[in-house]
Amino acid sequence: MGLGAFLWALKSGQFDDLDGAAHRILFDDEPPRPNAEPSSPPKGR
């Protein structure tokens, strides 16, 4: 059964990109974009 799962994983492309995830973790996420319009100050009573 384990051999069948391994062969299925090989045929379905599970092992195509072994280094991709290892390289992606090294890159930072994109910084959040600033809002286009400034936020208005809180309104009092």
Stockholm file with secondary structure:
# STOCKHOLM 1.0

chainA/1-45         MGLGAFLWALKSGQFDDLDGAAHRILFDDEPPRPNAEPSSPPKGR
#=GR chainA/1-45 SS CHHHHHHHHHHTTTTSCSSHHHHHTTSCCCCCCCCSSCCCCCCCC
#=GC SS_cons        CHHHHHHHHHHTTTTSCSSHHHHHTTSCCCCCCCCSSCCCCCCCC
//
